[in-house]
Amino acid sequence: MEQQATAPRPRAALDAAVGPALDIDRAEAALIEHYPRLVRLGYLVLPPALGRHRRVLAAHALVQRALPRTRPEAGEPAPAGDPGYAYVRLRVLRAALDAARPRGRFALPRAGQLPPLLPQVWGLRLFPRSGGADELALDQALGRLSAPARAAFVLRALELGADREVRALLEAAGVEDPGAAVAEATALRVPPGSREGTLLKSVEFDPCSLQARPTDLMHRRRHLRAAAIGVAAAAVCGALLLSFTGGNPDGAAAPPYARNAAAEQALDPGLLTRAEPGVWRSADRPGFASWPARGSRTDDEALLRRALAVWARPGDGVQVTATPGTPSGPAAGPAQLLYAGDVDSAAVVLLYDGLRVVRYAEARSGDGTGAAALDFARADAADTDTAAAVVVGRTDGNVRYLTAPWVTSAAARDLLAPGQAARPLHRNADGLTDPVAGPAATGDCRAWPALQLGPRLVTDLGELVPARLTTGAPGATAASPAPWSHTACQLQPLRSQGVRSVHLWHFAHQQLPGGAGAADWYCTRAETWRGTGSRAVAQFQAPGARPADRAAVVGRAGDSPACGPRSPHALAGGLWRSPGGTWYALAAGSEDVTSLAATGGVHGTEPGPTAFWPASADARAELSGRLRDGGKVAPLR
């Protein structure tokens, strides 16, 4: 609930707080130059209860109204020496806080509380692009703060470095107790990266990078007059209905836009399919379709109804994410219930429609009318190995999984520390794990957590279904964690790419010249659920590397069968400097390569799958290889 945000201040006190006056032209130039930054500030401080569409328009309106019609009053000197920007920032902050102030029952709304005259958007709903689970958690956390505390949090993360400066700016904006606002913001529990501004700078909170959805096209085009009458009648009837029922049974879902038999069946929680416990033991191909319905709220019809309604028509307050190649439309008919229960501070529902796993989450306490999340992940043709677990929650960098009924044991391990034993992971009776650390979402790769689920090895790549990790020659299904110690950090670019599995192939072992030791060559191949967008990466590991030392990337290929069952060959090369300072061009192929050739900056031909030639430090060689069957193999570049 929003608390008292601002209070009127005497003009003299305000002038004394913010400093000397400035030229209106200078303020206008600062507004134009920093427009996206100011709009983001206004969007973050405005009350989330407005809804994302209205909050976007209100943020733009606040910034566009930040210039007065007459000479500006005093402006705050900016730390960077730009009083023009400091002045318009103060105006935007004051207006956003004013919009959050509660008003009496019969009091007239203030300027910031009125719908914006400009800009206006007709026929479209605008909202920032969706981020991930951390962004959703931060948005929900900010919504629980009072407006001054929300402003303090945002100013400290994006604008000002010191609490003293934040308190001074809040005081200039009319906040009665800036110290209390800063203290409330400091006590807030938020995901990693929030206080440094990393998450606040994401597209989730960028009201200048927007997505658009149409309103009801058929009614708008054919029945405009009837729709206006219908909306007025619906508003009256809806108000009466809410007065009797106490709320919207569909929670955060948008208004219904279609009525047909198939759509109605997909919205009926009583028609959800549920696999019988133990059916996976007799299934031809156990997968998500043979998961039984689990969780403490599988009989909570109200929760299930909200989840299905939001899936069919997500409203403005719903954060929607989908992995590449995954449609986010409604189900064609009744879906299968996998899980419904409480996970940390959220109520979670997992559904499956044969193509996608869908996760719905809302606040654990409430009727679902607040913010909600809807995540889609493609999972068709899943089997016992790729349907071993699903992510049900992320909090503070930790992940909870729901494991498949055929998973008999679960353990957590660090792929960068192969010498450490796996740590047993506790699961409850439903198969829900305790929180386990997930891989860092940034480039920091000091550890890479993975799950050992019986004989299967999986890792979180930021999606609902963790990626399966395998090792060995193409087509092998071994799950040894040791070979990943040099290559696991190369999994970072695969986050949120719809990856189904990642295979690691140690394809060559090469003796280096001058007695420098033996080097290792790897090929990592990632395949997606959608069947396209595969990635192959060749890596070189010099002798003497410690387990956590990263192998060097020497070649890449996208949408290629390289290093896979369809093309079980590999060839890569690169420049290497010996301990004595001599440069060599190295080349290595898989064991079926019988000879290697180099042209361009280096010339030579060598038998066998590995070769080296003296080279200059800037040499560029063109490599080629010959296979046992007489065919050719090209290097990963």
Secondary structure, DSSP 4 states (H G I P E B T S, - for coil): ----------HHHHHHHH-S---HHHHHHHHHHTHHHHHHHHHHHS-GGG-HHHHHHHHHHHHHT-S-SSS----PPPTTS-HHHHHHHHHHHHHHHHHTS---TTPPPPGGGSPPSSS--SSEEEEEPP--HHHHHHHHHHHTS-HHHHHHHHIIIII-SSHHHHHHHHHHTT-S-HHHHHHHHHT----TTTTTTTTTTSGGG-TTSEEEEE--HHHHHH-HHHHHHHHHHHHHHHHHHHHHH-S-TTTTBPPP----HHHHHHT-GGG-B-BPTTGGGT-SS-SGGGPBPBSTTTT-HHHHHHHHHHHHSB-TTEEEEE-TT---S--SS--EEEEEEEETTEEEEEEE-SSEEEEEEEESSS-S-S-EEEEEEE-TT--TTTTSEEEEEEETTEEEEEE-TT---EEEEETT-TTSPPEE--B-TTSBBPPEEPPPSSS--S--EEEEETTEEEE--SSSSPEEEEESSTT--B--SGGGGTTGGGGGGGTTS-EEEEEEEEEEEEEPGGG--EEEEEEEEEEETTS---EEEEEEE-TT--TTPPPEEEEEEES--BTBTTB---EEEEEEE-TTS-EEEEEEE-TTEEEEEEEETS-EEEESSEEEEE--TT--EEEEEEETTS-EEPPP-
